[in-house]
Amino acid sequence: MPSLKITGASPTDIHYEDLGTGKPVVLIHGWPLSHRMWEGQISALTEAGFRCVAYDRRGFGESGRPAAGYDYDTFASDLNDLMTKLDLRDATLAGFSMGGGEVARYVGKYGSDRVSKAMLLGAVPPFLLKTSDNPGGLDAAMFDGMIEGVKKDRVAFLEQFFPNFYNFDAGLKGGSADLIPFSKWIAWGASPTGTRECIRAFGTTDFRGDLKQFTMPTCIIHGDSDRIVPFEISGKRSHEMINGSRLELLKGAPHGFAATHAQQLNELMIDFLRS
């Protein structure tokens, strides 16, 4: 994989894949995975005539594992550096789960000069944390518990996390049972510090101001059975906040619908990209 050297306060290397030709689609993975989660989408999108750029967030996959920089301003800066290095223009940013936060913060900080469309897929915006002005959010204790679980025994935490990621106990639909060991294998290789600090980032970052900057066509896709990022406090609210956004709710889909509902997701993504 080619790489981008990040300099500044928290230097690291960002590794990425750049496949296909045509209008670029930048795929931003979720926690605690890597660009490998996009295997089915990269194949479908490149065959449909699009250029796919899929990178590993700092601390994950084949990217560097720095001690710091696990906040959304830094993540957005990394994305901006990648967009600039590859001179991506007229691009679609597609962020899954915490990757949707990169999409939001990038647009909020750097604007849409290089971006023509956005996709928020099972994404964390606009704001997950329960506060006085966000009473419908999730209690801070939930995120604190996740952080403590990762600190105490990261491997054991991932063991109990991924069955809910795919709603395995409800009967895995459209995916192999090997999705869970495959996902754990990806996550095991991540930085323990990055794994822990990203919980803090996606659990406490407020993207409401960023979403106000969205003027480009935006597609929001979410599973109606998502146990990790509940639709009612994320995708539903983002749809309400982004004027003219398109909402697609996948019936029976868990959080990890990029794998379990890959064909349905691919068709929706290609339709939106061509619209």
Secondary structure, 3 states (H helix, E strand, C coil): CCEEEECCCCCEEEEEEEECCCCEEEEECCCCCCHHHHHHHHHHHHHCCCEEEEECCCCCCCCCCCCCCCCHHHHHHHHHHHHHHCCCCCEEEEEECCHHHHHHHHHHHHCCCCEEEEEEECCCCCCCECECCECCCECHHHHHHHHHHHHHHHHHHHHHHHHHHCCHHHCCCCCCCCHHHHHHHHHHCCCHHHHHHHHHHHHHCCCHHHHCCCCCCEEEEEECCCCCCCHHHCHHHHHHHCCCCEEEEECCCCCCHHHHCHHHHHHHHHHHHHC
